Amino acid sequence: MAITVSAAVLLAVILLILLRGGSLRLGPALAAVAFGFFLASTGIAPTLTNAFNAVADAVRGINF
C-alpha cells in the first residue's frame, strides 16, 4: 500500500510540474486522470498493481 501511495504522489507531482511548465494543458491532464481512474476499476487493475509492485521490488533489490 505504501508503494501505491508513493507512486500516486510522485505522479501527481509530475503532473503538476507539467501543468505549471506549460507542457501539458488542463484538458489533456484531466483526461489522463479520468483514464487512470476508470482503468483502476477494470479487470486489468490487479495485473497493473502486480507489475508495479514487481518493478518496485526489483528497484529495492538493487544494491548501490
PyMOL Python script that loads the backbone (N, CA, C, O; Angstrom):
from pymol import cmd

cmd.read_pdbstr("""\
ATOM      1  N   MET A   1       0.819  -1.197   0.000  1.00  0.00           N
ATOM      2  CA  MET A   1       0.000   0.000   0.000  1.00  0.00           C
ATOM      3  C   MET A   1       0.861   1.260   0.000  1.00  0.00           C
ATOM      4  O   MET A   1       0.514   2.250  -0.643  1.00  0.00           O
ATOM      5  N   ALA A   2       1.969   1.226   0.710  1.00  0.00           N
ATOM      6  CA  ALA A   2       2.841   2.395   0.756  1.00  0.00           C
ATOM      7  C   ALA A   2       3.401   2.719  -0.616  1.00  0.00           C
ATOM      8  O   ALA A   2       3.572   3.890  -0.955  1.00  0.00           O
ATOM      9  N   ILE A   3       3.689   1.696  -1.410  1.00  0.00           N
ATOM     10  CA  ILE A   3       4.225   1.924  -2.750  1.00  0.00           C
ATOM     11  C   ILE A   3       3.166   2.581  -3.621  1.00  0.00           C
ATOM     12  O   ILE A   3       3.482   3.475  -4.406  1.00  0.00           O
ATOM     13  N   THR A   4       1.924   2.156  -3.497  1.00  0.00           N
ATOM     14  CA  THR A   4       0.844   2.742  -4.293  1.00  0.00           C
ATOM     15  C   THR A   4       0.674   4.221  -3.970  1.00  0.00           C
ATOM     16  O   THR A   4       0.532   5.041  -4.877  1.00  0.00           O
ATOM     17  N   VAL A   5       0.686   4.564  -2.698  1.00  0.00           N
ATOM     18  CA  VAL A   5       0.538   5.963  -2.307  1.00  0.00           C
ATOM     19  C   VAL A   5       1.738   6.765  -2.791  1.00  0.00           C
ATOM     20  O   VAL A   5       1.579   7.879  -3.289  1.00  0.00           O
ATOM     21  N   SER A   6       2.925   6.213  -2.651  1.00  0.00           N
ATOM     22  CA  SER A   6       4.123   6.918  -3.102  1.00  0.00           C
ATOM     23  C   SER A   6       4.086   7.142  -4.610  1.00  0.00           C
ATOM     24  O   SER A   6       4.449   8.218  -5.086  1.00  0.00           O
ATOM     25  N   ALA A   7       3.655   6.139  -5.361  1.00  0.00           N
ATOM     26  CA  ALA A   7       3.560   6.290  -6.815  1.00  0.00           C
ATOM     27  C   ALA A   7       2.519   7.336  -7.169  1.00  0.00           C
ATOM     28  O   ALA A   7       2.731   8.133  -8.083  1.00  0.00           O
ATOM     29  N   ALA A   8       1.409   7.345  -6.468  1.00  0.00           N
ATOM     30  CA  ALA A   8       0.362   8.334  -6.737  1.00  0.00           C
ATOM     31  C   ALA A   8       0.864   9.745  -6.450  1.00  0.00           C
ATOM     32  O   ALA A   8       0.591  10.669  -7.217  1.00  0.00           O
ATOM     33  N   VAL A   9       1.581   9.911  -5.372  1.00  0.00           N
ATOM     34  CA  VAL A   9       2.129  11.233  -5.039  1.00  0.00           C
ATOM     35  C   VAL A   9       3.167  11.655  -6.070  1.00  0.00           C
ATOM     36  O   VAL A   9       3.179  12.807  -6.505  1.00  0.00           O
ATOM     37  N   LEU A  10       4.035  10.735  -6.462  1.00  0.00           N
ATOM     38  CA  LEU A  10       5.050  11.044  -7.464  1.00  0.00           C
ATOM     39  C   LEU A  10       4.404  11.447  -8.785  1.00  0.00           C
ATOM     40  O   LEU A  10       4.812  12.431  -9.402  1.00  0.00           O
ATOM     41  N   LEU A  11       3.408  10.699  -9.217  1.00  0.00           N
ATOM     42  CA  LEU A  11       2.733  11.024 -10.477  1.00  0.00           C
ATOM     43  C   LEU A  11       1.970  12.347 -10.378  1.00  0.00           C
ATOM     44  O   LEU A  11       1.904  13.094 -11.354  1.00  0.00           O
ATOM     45  N   ALA A  12       1.402  12.639  -9.223  1.00  0.00           N
ATOM     46  CA  ALA A  12       0.721  13.923  -9.031  1.00  0.00           C
ATOM     47  C   ALA A  12       1.708  15.081  -9.114  1.00  0.00           C
ATOM     48  O   ALA A  12       1.400  16.118  -9.701  1.00  0.00           O
ATOM     49  N   VAL A  13       2.885  14.912  -8.532  1.00  0.00           N
ATOM     50  CA  VAL A  13       3.910  15.962  -8.597  1.00  0.00           C
ATOM     51  C   VAL A  13       4.358  16.166 -10.039  1.00  0.00           C
ATOM     52  O   VAL A  13       4.509  17.302 -10.487  1.00  0.00           O
ATOM     53  N   ILE A  14       4.571  15.075 -10.764  1.00  0.00           N
ATOM     54  CA  ILE A  14       4.966  15.186 -12.169  1.00  0.00           C
ATOM     55  C   ILE A  14       3.884  15.901 -12.972  1.00  0.00           C
ATOM     56  O   ILE A  14       4.184  16.755 -13.807  1.00  0.00           O
ATOM     57  N   LEU A  15       2.631  15.549 -12.718  1.00  0.00           N
ATOM     58  CA  LEU A  15       1.518  16.195 -13.415  1.00  0.00           C
ATOM     59  C   LEU A  15       1.476  17.691 -13.117  1.00  0.00           C
ATOM     60  O   LEU A  15       1.258  18.497 -14.022  1.00  0.00           O
ATOM     61  N   LEU A  16       1.680  18.062 -11.869  1.00  0.00           N
ATOM     62  CA  LEU A  16       1.674  19.483 -11.514  1.00  0.00           C
ATOM     63  C   LEU A  16       2.830  20.228 -12.166  1.00  0.00           C
ATOM     64  O   LEU A  16       2.664  21.362 -12.615  1.00  0.00           O
ATOM     65  N   ILE A  17       3.995  19.600 -12.222  1.00  0.00           N
ATOM     66  CA  ILE A  17       5.143  20.231 -12.872  1.00  0.00           C
ATOM     67  C   ILE A  17       4.872  20.445 -14.356  1.00  0.00           C
ATOM     68  O   ILE A  17       5.189  21.501 -14.903  1.00  0.00           O
ATOM     69  N   LEU A  18       4.286  19.441 -15.007  1.00  0.00           N
ATOM     70  CA  LEU A  18       3.966  19.581 -16.432  1.00  0.00           C
ATOM     71  C   LEU A  18       2.913  20.659 -16.665  1.00  0.00           C
ATOM     72  O   LEU A  18       2.986  21.403 -17.643  1.00  0.00           O
ATOM     73  N   LEU A  19       1.935  20.741 -15.766  1.00  0.00           N
ATOM     74  CA  LEU A  19       0.916  21.778 -15.899  1.00  0.00           C
ATOM     75  C   LEU A  19       1.513  23.172 -15.697  1.00  0.00           C
ATOM     76  O   LEU A  19       1.220  24.094 -16.457  1.00  0.00           O
ATOM     77  N   ARG A  20       2.345  23.318 -14.672  1.00  0.00           N
ATOM     78  CA  ARG A  20       2.938  24.622 -14.380  1.00  0.00           C
ATOM     79  C   ARG A  20       3.930  25.049 -15.468  1.00  0.00           C
ATOM     80  O   ARG A  20       4.054  26.234 -15.776  1.00  0.00           O
ATOM     81  N   GLY A  21       4.625  24.081 -16.036  1.00  0.00           N
ATOM     82  CA  GLY A  21       5.616  24.388 -17.069  1.00  0.00           C
ATOM     83  C   GLY A  21       5.015  24.656 -18.431  1.00  0.00           C
ATOM     84  O   GLY A  21       5.723  25.091 -19.339  1.00  0.00           O
ATOM     85  N   GLY A  22       3.741  24.409 -18.593  1.00  0.00           N
ATOM     86  CA  GLY A  22       3.095  24.655 -19.874  1.00  0.00           C
ATOM     87  C   GLY A  22       3.229  23.520 -20.864  1.00  0.00           C
ATOM     88  O   GLY A  22       2.793  23.639 -22.009  1.00  0.00           O
ATOM     89  N   SER A  23       3.835  22.404 -20.432  1.00  0.00           N
ATOM     90  CA  SER A  23       3.987  21.261 -21.330  1.00  0.00           C
ATOM     91  C   SER A  23       2.688  20.487 -21.482  1.00  0.00           C
ATOM     92  O   SER A  23       2.524  19.720 -22.432  1.00  0.00           O
ATOM     93  N   LEU A  24       1.780  20.683 -20.561  1.00  0.00           N
ATOM     94  CA  LEU A  24       0.528  19.939 -20.554  1.00  0.00           C
ATOM     95  C   LEU A  24      -0.602  20.891 -20.215  1.00  0.00           C
ATOM     96  O   LEU A  24      -0.511  21.657 -19.256  1.00  0.00           O
ATOM     97  N   ARG A  25      -1.647  20.844 -20.986  1.00  0.00           N
ATOM     98  CA  ARG A  25      -2.815  21.685 -20.734  1.00  0.00           C
ATOM     99  C   ARG A  25      -3.768  20.982 -19.780  1.00  0.00           C
ATOM    100  O   ARG A  25      -3.656  19.778 -19.551  1.00  0.00           O
ATOM    101  N   LEU A  26      -4.699  21.736 -19.232  1.00  0.00           N
ATOM    102  CA  LEU A  26      -5.630  21.212 -18.237  1.00  0.00           C
ATOM    103  C   LEU A  26      -6.536  20.130 -18.813  1.00  0.00           C
ATOM    104  O   LEU A  26      -6.785  19.129 -18.141  1.00  0.00           O
ATOM    105  N   GLY A  27      -7.028  20.296 -20.018  1.00  0.00           N
ATOM    106  CA  GLY A  27      -7.929  19.316 -20.635  1.00  0.00           C
ATOM    107  C   GLY A  27      -7.299  17.934 -20.767  1.00  0.00           C
ATOM    108  O   GLY A  27      -7.865  16.956 -20.279  1.00  0.00           O
ATOM    109  N   PRO A  28      -6.137  17.832 -21.418  1.00  0.00           N
ATOM    110  CA  PRO A  28      -5.489  16.525 -21.513  1.00  0.00           C
ATOM    111  C   PRO A  28      -5.103  15.946 -20.150  1.00  0.00           C
ATOM    112  O   PRO A  28      -5.141  14.730 -19.961  1.00  0.00           O
ATOM    113  N   ALA A  29      -4.737  16.803 -19.208  1.00  0.00           N
ATOM    114  CA  ALA A  29      -4.395  16.318 -17.868  1.00  0.00           C
ATOM    115  C   ALA A  29      -5.616  15.692 -17.201  1.00  0.00           C
ATOM    116  O   ALA A  29      -5.514  14.629 -16.589  1.00  0.00           O
ATOM    117  N   LEU A  30      -6.757  16.340 -17.317  1.00  0.00           N
ATOM    118  CA  LEU A  30      -7.982  15.783 -16.738  1.00  0.00           C
ATOM    119  C   LEU A  30      -8.389  14.495 -17.445  1.00  0.00           C
ATOM    120  O   LEU A  30      -8.894  13.571 -16.809  1.00  0.00           O
ATOM    121  N   ALA A  31      -8.174  14.431 -18.742  1.00  0.00           N
ATOM    122  CA  ALA A  31      -8.468  13.199 -19.476  1.00  0.00           C
ATOM    123  C   ALA A  31      -7.570  12.060 -19.000  1.00  0.00           C
ATOM    124  O   ALA A  31      -8.032  10.928 -18.858  1.00  0.00           O
ATOM    125  N   ALA A  32      -6.300  12.346 -18.754  1.00  0.00           N
ATOM    126  CA  ALA A  32      -5.379  11.323 -18.261  1.00  0.00           C
ATOM    127  C   ALA A  32      -5.769  10.856 -16.868  1.00  0.00           C
ATOM    128  O   ALA A  32      -5.707   9.661 -16.579  1.00  0.00           O
ATOM    129  N   VAL A  33      -6.169  11.775 -16.005  1.00  0.00           N
ATOM    130  CA  VAL A  33      -6.611  11.414 -14.656  1.00  0.00           C
ATOM    131  C   VAL A  33      -7.873  10.569 -14.726  1.00  0.00           C
ATOM    132  O   VAL A  33      -7.989   9.568 -14.020  1.00  0.00           O
ATOM    133  N   ALA A  34      -8.814  10.962 -15.567  1.00  0.00           N
ATOM    134  CA  ALA A  34     -10.053  10.191 -15.705  1.00  0.00           C
ATOM    135  C   ALA A  34      -9.768   8.799 -16.258  1.00  0.00           C
ATOM    136  O   ALA A  34     -10.363   7.818 -15.812  1.00  0.00           O
ATOM    137  N   PHE A  35      -8.863   8.709 -17.226  1.00  0.00           N
ATOM    138  CA  PHE A  35      -8.499   7.408 -17.778  1.00  0.00           C
ATOM    139  C   PHE A  35      -7.913   6.510 -16.696  1.00  0.00           C
ATOM    140  O   PHE A  35      -8.275   5.338 -16.599  1.00  0.00           O
ATOM    141  N   GLY A  36      -7.020   7.047 -15.891  1.00  0.00           N
ATOM    142  CA  GLY A  36      -6.434   6.270 -14.799  1.00  0.00           C
ATOM    143  C   GLY A  36      -7.474   5.836 -13.784  1.00  0.00           C
ATOM    144  O   GLY A  36      -7.430   4.715 -13.278  1.00  0.00           O
ATOM    145  N   PHE A  37      -8.408   6.725 -13.490  1.00  0.00           N
ATOM    146  CA  PHE A  37      -9.468   6.405 -12.537  1.00  0.00           C
ATOM    147  C   PHE A  37     -10.332   5.256 -13.054  1.00  0.00           C
ATOM    148  O   PHE A  37     -10.625   4.319 -12.312  1.00  0.00           O
ATOM    149  N   PHE A  38     -10.733   5.321 -14.297  1.00  0.00           N
ATOM    150  CA  PHE A  38     -11.574   4.275 -14.857  1.00  0.00           C
ATOM    151  C   PHE A  38     -10.788   2.990 -15.116  1.00  0.00           C
ATOM    152  O   PHE A  38     -11.344   1.897 -15.010  1.00  0.00           O
ATOM    153  N   LEU A  39      -9.520   3.106 -15.449  1.00  0.00           N
ATOM    154  CA  LEU A  39      -8.676   1.929 -15.626  1.00  0.00           C
ATOM    155  C   LEU A  39      -8.537   1.161 -14.318  1.00  0.00           C
ATOM    156  O   LEU A  39      -8.454  -0.067 -14.323  1.00  0.00           O
ATOM    157  N   ALA A  40      -8.513   1.872 -13.208  1.00  0.00           N
ATOM    158  CA  ALA A  40      -8.382   1.229 -11.897  1.00  0.00           C
ATOM    159  C   ALA A  40      -9.606   0.393 -11.550  1.00  0.00           C
ATOM    160  O   ALA A  40      -9.519  -0.503 -10.710  1.00  0.00           O
ATOM    161  N   SER A  41     -10.730   0.664 -12.172  1.00  0.00           N
ATOM    162  CA  SER A  41     -11.944  -0.096 -11.865  1.00  0.00           C
ATOM    163  C   SER A  41     -12.184  -1.245 -12.838  1.00  0.00           C
ATOM    164  O   SER A  41     -13.223  -1.901 -12.769  1.00  0.00           O
ATOM    165  N   THR A  42     -11.242  -1.496 -13.740  1.00  0.00           N
ATOM    166  CA  THR A  42     -11.392  -2.596 -14.695  1.00  0.00           C
ATOM    167  C   THR A  42     -10.689  -3.844 -14.176  1.00  0.00           C
ATOM    168  O   THR A  42     -10.068  -3.821 -13.113  1.00  0.00           O
ATOM    169  N   GLY A  43     -10.790  -4.906 -14.917  1.00  0.00           N
ATOM    170  CA  GLY A  43     -10.174  -6.161 -14.545  1.00  0.00           C
ATOM    171  C   GLY A  43      -8.666  -6.174 -14.672  1.00  0.00           C
ATOM    172  O   GLY A  43      -8.013  -7.071 -14.138  1.00  0.00           O
ATOM    173  N   ILE A  44      -8.094  -5.201 -15.368  1.00  0.00           N
ATOM    174  CA  ILE A  44      -6.643  -5.162 -15.541  1.00  0.00           C
ATOM    175  C   ILE A  44      -5.941  -4.521 -14.342  1.00  0.00           C
ATOM    176  O   ILE A  44      -4.716  -4.587 -14.243  1.00  0.00           O
ATOM    177  N   ALA A  45      -6.686  -3.912 -13.445  1.00  0.00           N
ATOM    178  CA  ALA A  45      -6.089  -3.223 -12.297  1.00  0.00           C
ATOM    179  C   ALA A  45      -5.186  -4.132 -11.459  1.00  0.00           C
ATOM    180  O   ALA A  45      -4.080  -3.714 -11.114  1.00  0.00           O
ATOM    181  N   PRO A  46      -5.607  -5.367 -11.111  1.00  0.00           N
ATOM    182  CA  PRO A  46      -4.701  -6.217 -10.322  1.00  0.00           C
ATOM    183  C   PRO A  46      -3.402  -6.558 -11.069  1.00  0.00           C
ATOM    184  O   PRO A  46      -2.341  -6.660 -10.454  1.00  0.00           O
ATOM    185  N   THR A  47      -3.486  -6.729 -12.371  1.00  0.00           N
ATOM    186  CA  THR A  47      -2.296  -7.018 -13.164  1.00  0.00           C
ATOM    187  C   THR A  47      -1.337  -5.831 -13.145  1.00  0.00           C
ATOM    188  O   THR A  47      -0.129  -6.009 -12.990  1.00  0.00           O
ATOM    189  N   LEU A  48      -1.868  -4.636 -13.299  1.00  0.00           N
ATOM    190  CA  LEU A  48      -1.032  -3.438 -13.251  1.00  0.00           C
ATOM    191  C   LEU A  48      -0.408  -3.258 -11.871  1.00  0.00           C
ATOM    192  O   LEU A  48       0.762  -2.896 -11.756  1.00  0.00           O
ATOM    193  N   THR A  49      -1.185  -3.510 -10.836  1.00  0.00           N
ATOM    194  CA  THR A  49      -0.670  -3.400  -9.478  1.00  0.00           C
ATOM    195  C   THR A  49       0.465  -4.386  -9.249  1.00  0.00           C
ATOM    196  O   THR A  49       1.491  -4.034  -8.668  1.00  0.00           O
ATOM    197  N   ASN A  50       0.283  -5.612  -9.702  1.00  0.00           N
ATOM    198  CA  ASN A  50       1.331  -6.615  -9.560  1.00  0.00           C
ATOM    199  C   ASN A  50       2.589  -6.225 -10.338  1.00  0.00           C
ATOM    200  O   ASN A  50       3.705  -6.436  -9.863  1.00  0.00           O
ATOM    201  N   ALA A  51       2.410  -5.662 -11.523  1.00  0.00           N
ATOM    202  CA  ALA A  51       3.560  -5.244 -12.334  1.00  0.00           C
ATOM    203  C   ALA A  51       4.323  -4.109 -11.650  1.00  0.00           C
ATOM    204  O   ALA A  51       5.552  -4.135 -11.588  1.00  0.00           O
ATOM    205  N   PHE A  52       3.604  -3.123 -11.141  1.00  0.00           N
ATOM    206  CA  PHE A  52       4.267  -2.019 -10.442  1.00  0.00           C
ATOM    207  C   PHE A  52       4.963  -2.497  -9.177  1.00  0.00           C
ATOM    208  O   PHE A  52       6.049  -2.017  -8.850  1.00  0.00           O
ATOM    209  N   ASN A  53       4.353  -3.433  -8.463  1.00  0.00           N
ATOM    210  CA  ASN A  53       4.986  -3.982  -7.263  1.00  0.00           C
ATOM    211  C   ASN A  53       6.248  -4.754  -7.618  1.00  0.00           C
ATOM    212  O   ASN A  53       7.238  -4.689  -6.890  1.00  0.00           O
ATOM    213  N   ALA A  54       6.224  -5.489  -8.736  1.00  0.00           N
ATOM    214  CA  ALA A  54       7.408  -6.225  -9.167  1.00  0.00           C
ATOM    215  C   ALA A  54       8.548  -5.276  -9.523  1.00  0.00           C
ATOM    216  O   ALA A  54       9.703  -5.531  -9.181  1.00  0.00           O
ATOM    217  N   VAL A  55       8.226  -4.194 -10.201  1.00  0.00           N
ATOM    218  CA  VAL A  55       9.254  -3.201 -10.539  1.00  0.00           C
ATOM    219  C   VAL A  55       9.806  -2.559  -9.268  1.00  0.00           C
ATOM    220  O   VAL A  55      11.015  -2.369  -9.138  1.00  0.00           O
ATOM    221  N   ALA A  56       8.917  -2.226  -8.333  1.00  0.00           N
ATOM    222  CA  ALA A  56       9.368  -1.618  -7.073  1.00  0.00           C
ATOM    223  C   ALA A  56      10.252  -2.578  -6.294  1.00  0.00           C
ATOM    224  O   ALA A  56      11.245  -2.155  -5.703  1.00  0.00           O
ATOM    225  N   ASP A  57       9.913  -3.860  -6.280  1.00  0.00           N
ATOM    226  CA  ASP A  57      10.733  -4.865  -5.601  1.00  0.00           C
ATOM    227  C   ASP A  57      12.104  -4.985  -6.271  1.00  0.00           C
ATOM    228  O   ASP A  57      13.124  -5.119  -5.594  1.00  0.00           O
ATOM    229  N   ALA A  58      12.120  -4.936  -7.596  1.00  0.00           N
ATOM    230  CA  ALA A  58      13.386  -5.037  -8.331  1.00  0.00           C
ATOM    231  C   ALA A  58      14.272  -3.824  -8.034  1.00  0.00           C
ATOM    232  O   ALA A  58      15.479  -3.964  -7.836  1.00  0.00           O
ATOM    233  N   VAL A  59      13.673  -2.647  -8.005  1.00  0.00           N
ATOM    234  CA  VAL A  59      14.452  -1.429  -7.706  1.00  0.00           C
ATOM    235  C   VAL A  59      14.962  -1.490  -6.270  1.00  0.00           C
ATOM    236  O   VAL A  59      16.105  -1.123  -5.997  1.00  0.00           O
ATOM    237  N   ARG A  60      14.121  -1.951  -5.359  1.00  0.00           N
ATOM    238  CA  ARG A  60      14.517  -2.029  -3.961  1.00  0.00           C
ATOM    239  C   ARG A  60      15.653  -3.039  -3.779  1.00  0.00           C
ATOM    240  O   ARG A  60      16.470  -2.886  -2.871  1.00  0.00           O
ATOM    241  N   GLY A  61      15.714  -4.061  -4.623  1.00  0.00           N
ATOM    242  CA  GLY A  61      16.742  -5.082  -4.516  1.00  0.00           C
ATOM    243  C   GLY A  61      18.099  -4.690  -5.077  1.00  0.00           C
ATOM    244  O   GLY A  61      19.077  -5.416  -4.899  1.00  0.00           O
ATOM    245  N   ILE A  62      18.169  -3.542  -5.757  1.00  0.00           N
ATOM    246  CA  ILE A  62      19.430  -3.091  -6.328  1.00  0.00           C
ATOM    247  C   ILE A  62      20.293  -2.547  -5.206  1.00  0.00           C
ATOM    248  O   ILE A  62      19.861  -1.694  -4.432  1.00  0.00           O
ATOM    249  N   ASN A  63      21.518  -3.049  -5.127  1.00  0.00           N
ATOM    250  CA  ASN A  63      22.468  -2.568  -4.111  1.00  0.00           C
ATOM    251  C   ASN A  63      23.436  -1.608  -4.761  1.00  0.00           C
ATOM    252  O   ASN A  63      24.068  -1.924  -5.769  1.00  0.00           O
ATOM    253  N   PHE A  64      23.545  -0.437  -4.175  1.00  0.00           N
ATOM    254  CA  PHE A  64      24.453   0.576  -4.723  1.00  0.00           C
ATOM    255  C   PHE A  64      25.773   0.508  -4.039  1.00  0.00           C
ATOM    256  O   PHE A  64      26.675   1.282  -4.359  1.00  0.00           O
TER     257      PHE A  64
END
""", "prot")
cmd.dss("prot")
cmd.show_as("cartoon", "prot")
cmd.util.cbc("prot")
cmd.orient("prot")
